[in-house]
């Protein structure tokens, strides 16, 4: 079983991004906190709003 942090890192590596709603589906309610912690390590990211079929969502992208 992966920790929440491990899951976020895996998504960033696999897709290059992770969204707030994806995290909520996995019962991760503190995505921004995890991203903030990762910024202090080797993982830099940026975030932006985007439209979905149901409204808006926030997506964090891995900076390379």
Beta strands, then each sheet from edge to edge (+ up, - down):
strand 1: 17-19
strand 2: 45-52
strand 3: 55-62
sheet 1: 1+ 3- 2+
end
